[in-house]
Amino acid sequence: MKCDIKIINRIKRTKGQINGVLNMIDEQRSCDDLTIQLKAIEKSINKTITLLTIENLKQKALEKYQVDLSELEDELNLILNR
């Protein structure tokens, strides 16, 4: 599957956040600081999964049903971002 640049950039940003957490561990930062950063990573990963799911469904719908992708994307965002 060809990934949209938004997805690739989000994954790269998440990778940077993970490296930051590893540095924080080396620096013996507090559990509170680590938890905040890990929660941010969790949100980033969940958003990436949502974007990937939307892109996949759009591709499948276009291939099979030739639907209006902008309208479909709006509907998918409403459903998946609840």
N, C-alpha and C positions, 0 to 999 in steps of 0.2 A: 504494500500500500504506500502510495506517495503521501508524505505528511506535509501539511501546511506549515509555512515558516513560523506561524504563531505557536504551533505545538513544539517545534524544534527549539525555538527561543525560550519557551516556558521550561522545557526540560533542562536546557543549559543553565537557566537561572536557578532551578531547583538543585542542580548539581553544585553550583556555587554556594547555595545555602547549606548543603550537606557538608561541603568542605569547611565552611565557616563553623559549623557545629563541632566538627572534629578539632578545629583549632581551639574552640572554646573549652573542649574537654582537656586538651593539652595545657591550657591556661588555668585549669581547675576552677572554671566559672561555676556559679551557683546552679542548683537544680532548677530554680525558678527561671533563670536566664535560658538554660537549655530547653526547658519545657516550652517557653514562648517561641523559641526558634523552631523547635520540632513541630509545634502546632502550625506555624507558618508553612513549613514544608508539607505537612499533611494537607493543608488547604490548597497549596499549589499543585500537589499530585492529584487531588480530587478534581480540581478545575481542569487539569490536563486530560484526565479520563473523560470528563464531560465533553471537552472540545473534540477529542478523538472519536467519541461515540457519535457526536453530531456529524462530524465529517464523514464517518463511515455510513451512517444512515442516509445522509444526503447523496453520497455516491451510489448506494444501492437503490434508492428511490429514483434517481435520475436514470440509472441503467434500466430499471424494470418498468417504471411508470411515466417517465418524462414529465415530472411535476415541476412546478414553480419553486425553485430552490430558496429564494428569499422568504417566501411565505412559510415554507417547510422549516427553515432555520429558525424563524421567529417562534413557531409552535414548539419546536424541539427545545429551544432555550427556556420557554415557559415551563415545560414539563420537567426538564432535567435540572433546572436551577431552583426548584421549590425547596 
